[in-house]
């Protein structure tokens, strides 16, 4: 795909992902609400770097859409 098309797709995905809560982003990335190393999922959400998980989910959705 061309750069213009890719940029358009990434912008659309970014708008959708940025509107989501951090918990919803983690659930989509992890495939569920697993606490991981934390005692609870809420604690995991609190300790999450929101910018990093947004970038990860944008990348994941972009790769899925381009298949």
Buried (B, 14 or more C-beta within 10 A) or exposed (E): EEEEEEEEBBEEBBEEBEEBEBBBBBBBEEEEBEEEEBEEBEEBBEEBEEEEBBEBBBEBBBEEEEE
